[in-house]
């Protein structure tokens, strides 16, 4: 075995000198590689910002388009018989077998995006809204290696599960780290942002939702508007700027053949760590203020708002129900209720739900059971999704889906893809929404959507 290289079961690991300039060059290289994916976070002020993960060049690609899932391996394409999540589980297990838990968040496995519209594969509702982005419902790569950056202790590792017909550790090391500074073009918007609904249309939708609530159809629903502009330049340049401005824990950049995804998400969907399943829904928002005293007042108003607390509890109950379907009885609990998380643009009200996954189930089963997340649909979930389909003019595509990974050792982490942008054919899309209840005010909800993206579209 070469110097500096070690094995942990099937896993091979090589520590790399922590050189921030070289790491940034590697990030640029990965970002400009088709199927390159970067899970990137803000500074260590948030405990969930510890790791960053870089990978590319998948050994298998799993894509769902219009309900049909294909598996591409070494150029050969087959059609899956199972639903997309079961397909991912079967391919992951067949590629890597049983792998013991490791100290690394990701050692290879599946990584990619799951659009909100993938929910159509699990729930039955009519197709009404327009699909104008033409993105696959799901695009996931199976990767056998990753660069893991531990920002807390300042260490970098190349981790790999060696497989046939793929570069070995030393070759991958050369492929990844043999790079020089790239001259990145600037990113420039070529038009102003415009929404897919006018202010008046937004208010009409609000009143239609209120009628549904008064009729007892739903208790809460999340409605979003979509912003669109044209641009030129390098998308990763914009992503780096957004990460720096927003300091989020669950950022991701994914260079797919179908479009580039820039996720600046503050919200965790699901994490699975040694059979402990955790979700951290956001429900409740207040804009930041420049004056420190006024800013503290905003936090206090958020924490004591009966409306925001009621919304948060509704979604906590929904997530408890979803998680209970896949966890051991009596293990589901709420260790944190009504935490305040502060970001450059807004304060958020966040709760934590956790449970112990049933021994006969795996990460993909938990993901399917809870997808799409309750915080961005409403309650009851299926009826809320039906109303969203009828009232929002365009399909959500990647928005309110998830970007994440399932490691070969079975651990998982994923975001809710809010504050997420899609770049395709020189058009850029960004969405913003909020949860509406009987106590909601149309003007306040409209302004909240603008507050949420104030550090993203400007």
N, C-alpha and C positions, 0 to 999 in steps of 0.2 A: 504494500500500500504506500502511496506517495506521501511525502512529508506534508503535514497539515491536514491530511485527509483521515476521516474516521468513519466507521460504520455503526449504525444503531439498528440492529435487525436488518430489514430490507433497505433501510435508509442510509444513504451516503451523504456526508456533511463535510463541507470545507469552509473554514473561516477566512474571511476576506478582510484586508486592512480597511478600516473605516476612513475613507477619503471622501469628503463631501463633494468635491469637484467631480471625482470619478463617478460617484453615485448619481449625481445629476446628469452626467453624460449617459449613463446606463438607462436612466429613466427616459431621457429623450429618445434613445435607441428603441426601447421597448414601446414607447408611445407611438413611434412612427412605423412599427411593425404590425402588419395585419394580424389580428387576433391577439395583439399585445394588450395586457390588462395590468393596471396599476391600482392597488388599494392604498390610497394616500390620505393622511390625516394632518390635522393642525399641530399645535405645540402641545407639550406635556401638561398643560394646565387642566386637561381632561384626561382621566385615567384610561379612557378608551382610545387614546391617541398613541399608545406605546409602539405598535408595530406598523410597518409598511411592507407590502408584498408586491413583488414584480414577477411577471412571467409572460411567456409568449410561446409560439411554435407548438401548438397542441398536437398530441399524437392521435387525437380523435375529435371530431366536431359533431355536435348534436344540435339540430336546428328544427324548430317547429314553425311551419307556415300554413295558415288556413287549416289548422287541425291535423296536419300530416307531419310526422316527425321522421327525419332522416338521420342516419348515422354514417358519417364519412370517416373511413380509416384507410390511410395510404392510398387515397384516390378512389377506393371502392365504396359505393353508396348502397346502403340497405335501408329498408323502411321498417320502423319500429311497430310492433303490434300492441305494446302497452302504452299507457299514458306517459307524458313527457318525464314526470318525476320518477316513475318506476323505471323508465328507460335509463335515466341517468344513474340510478342506483345499480341497476344490473350491469351497465357498462363499467362503472367505477369498480365494482366488486370483481368483475371478470378481468379487468386490467391489472389490479393491484392485489387482489385477494384480501386476506385479513392482515391488517397492519396494526401493531401495538401503538398505544397513545405515545406521543412525543412531546417535548417541551416547546415545539414550534407551532404557531397557529395554522400553518399550511405547509404540507410537504409534497405537494402534488395532489391531484384530485380533480374535481370539477370546479369551474369558475366561469361566470358569465352573467347574463342578464335574463330576467324573467319579467316580461311586460305585464302590465295590469290585465291586458286582454288574454293572457294565458288562463285567467280565471274562467274563461268560456269552456275550457277543457274539463272543468270540475263542476261547474254549475250551469244550469240550462236557463238562458234568457234570450229574448229576441234581439237580433242584430238591427239596430235602428240608426245609431250615430254613424257618421261618415269616417271611413278609414282613409285618410289622405297622406299619411306618412309612409305607408306600405312597408313597415318594419315587421320582421318575423315576430311571432309571439314569444319565442325563446331562442337564444343563441348561447350555447355553452360549449366550452372547450374542455377536453380532458388533458391535463398537463402533468408531466412527470417530474417537473423541477420548479424551483422558485428561488428568488433572492429574498431573504428575510432581513429586514432592517429593524433592529431593536434600538429604538431611540432612547430608551430609559438608561441602558447600560452602554450605549455607543458601540454595538457590535453588529457585524454583517456576516451572514452565512449563505452559502449556496447549498441548497438541500435538493436531493434527487433520489428517486426510486428508479434504478436502471431497468430499462425494458429493451426488448429486441427492436432492431431497426430504428433506433434513436441514438443521438450522440451520448457518449459516456461522460463522466463527470469532468475530466480534464478538457475534453473537447468542448463541452458546454461552457466551461469557464472561459475558454478562449473566445467562443462565439459571443458571449455576453459582455465580457469586460474589455475585449479588444475594440475600443471605440475612441473616437476623438471628438472634440467639441463640434456640434452641429450649428451652423448658422441658421437660426430659426427665423422665418419671416414673421413680421408682426401680425397680430390679429386685429382686424378692423371691421366694424359694423358699416354696412353700406346703405342702411335705411334706418328709420326709426322703428321702434317696436310697436306693433298693433295687436289688439286682442281679437279673439274670435267671437266676442260678444260686446255689444255696446253697453254702456252703463245702464241704459233703460232696459235692455234685454236681460242683464244681470238681475235687475230689480224684479222683472216679471217672473224670472225663474225662482227668485226668492219667495215670491208670494204663492207660486204654485207649490213649492215645497211646504210652505206654511199650511196650505190646505191639506196636504197629505198628513202632516203632523196632527192637525185638528181632527182629521178623520180617523186617527188611530192607526194609520198605515205604518208609520215609522215614529221613532223617538228622536232620531238624529240622522243626518245624512251629510256627507262631505261633497261639496260642489266646487268645481274648479273652472277657471278661465285659462285660456292658452294664449301666450304671446308669441309673435313671430317677427323675425327680421331677416335681412340678407346680410351676408358677410363675405370677406375673403381673408386669406392668411392661414396661419397655423392654429389648429384647435387646441393643441396641448399648451401653447403659449397662453391662451385664454384660461385654460384650466388651472395652470399654475397661479395666475393672477387671482382667480376666484378662491382657491384654497387659502392663499395668503390673506385675502380680505375677510374670509368667513370663518376660518379656524374651526372646521368641523371635524368630528371623529370618524365619520363614515363616508369619506370621499372616495370616488373611483373614477378612473378613466379607462374606457374600453374602445379600442380601435377595431370595429367590426367591418366586414365587407359591405355591410348594409348602411352604415352610418357611424359616426363617432359619438360616444355617450360621455357626457361630463356631469358627474354626480357630486353635488356639494351638500350631501345629506347630513343632518344632525341626528337622524333617528335610526335606532337599531330595530330591525324586524325580529329576527330570531338568532340566538346564539346557542350552540350546543357544545358543551365542554365536559367531557367525561360523564355523559348522560344527564347533566344538568341543563335543562332547557330554560332560556331566559328571553323575555321580550320587554322592550322599553318604549311603550307608545307615548307619543307627544299629543297632548290635547289641552290647549290653552296657550294663548300668545298675547304678549304686550310689546309694543315698539320700544326701543331704547330711547333715552333722552341724553343730550350732551351734558346737561347739568347733573352732577353726581347725586344731589339731594332729590331732584325730580326722578332720576333713574331708579333710586331706591324706592321711591313712592310707587313707581310702576310695578316693581317686583312685589311690593306689599299688596297692591290692588289685585294683581294676578293671583296671589296666594290666597286671598280672602274672598275672591269673587265667587258667589254662589253659582252663577251660570257656568263659569269655567270648571269649577270643582264637580258640578253635576255632569258636565260633558265628559270629564276625565273618568269619573266613576262608571259611567255607561260603557266606555270603551274598555276599561279594566275588566268589567264583568264579562264583556264579549270575549276578550282575550283569555280570561280564565276559563270560559267555556270551551274555546277552541283548543287551548293547551290541555285541558282535562281529558279530551278525547284521545290523547296519545301518551299521557303521563300516568304514573301509578296513582291509585286512589289515595287521597289524603296528603299528597305531596305538593299539590298546587297551592301557592301562597303569594302574598303581595308584600315583599320585604320593604318596599319603599312606595309610599303614596304621596303625591303632590310635592315632588322635588322641584326646585327651580334650577334650570340650566340656562346660562346666559351666553349669548352669541353677539357678534358685533352689531347685528341689526335688531334682534328681538330677544326677549326673555320667553322661555317655554316652561310649561307645566308638564312634568314627566313622571310617570310611575313605572314600577318594575314588577313584573309577574314572573314567577319561576316554578318549576316542577321537575320531577325526575322521570325521564323518558322510560316507557315500558321496555323491558329487556328484549322483546321480540321485534321492536321497531328501530328504525334508523333515522338519520337526519332528513332524508328525502320524504319519509312518511310524515314527520312533524311539519315540514315545509308545506306539503300538500294540504294537510289538515287546516293550517292557519292562513293559507294564501287565498286572496290578497289580504293584507293586514286590515284589521278592524278600524284602526285610527283614520284610514283614508277611504273607508266605505261608509259605515254607519251601522245603526242597529234598528231592527234586525238586519243582519248583513245582506242576505240575498235580496230582500225587498229593497234595501237601499241601493244595491247594485243595479237593480232593475230600473229604479227611478233615475239614477245617474245616466244610464244608457238612453233614457227617453229625453232627458233635459239638457245634457251637454251636447253641443253640436258636432263634436269630433271625438273619435275614440282617443283614449288616453295614451295608447302606445306604451312607451317605456315609463311614463309618469305614473307614480303610485304602484309600480311593480317593485322589483328588487334587483339589486346587484349584490353578488356574494359568492361564497365558495363553500364547498364541502371537501374537506381534506381527506386524503386516502385513509387516515386513521379514524374517520367517522366524525370528527369534530366539524363545526360549521359556524360561520358568521355571515350576516347579511343585513343590508340596510333596507329601509323604505325609500324608494327613489323619488323623494320630494326634493325641491331645489335642484332639479336635474334637467339638463339641457340635451337636446338632440341636434347634431349638426349633420345635414344631409343635402347634397346638391346645392351647396352655398346658401341654404336656408337654415336658420337656427330657431329652435322651438324651446320655449320655457313655460312652465305651468305654475299656477299658484291657486290654492283652494283653502277651504276652512269648513269646520263642522257647524251645521245649523241645527238649533233646537227651537222649542217654542219660545224661549226667552231671547232669541237672537234679534239683532237689529240690522236691517239691510245695509244702511250706510256704514256701520261699524265693520260688518263682514267684508264689504267691498274694500274698505281701507286696509283691512288686515291682509288681504291678498297682495296689495301693493307693498305693505311693510315687509312681508316675507321675502320678497325678491328685490328689495331696495339695494342690496349689496351684490346683486347678480345682474340685473338689467338696469343700466344707468347710462 
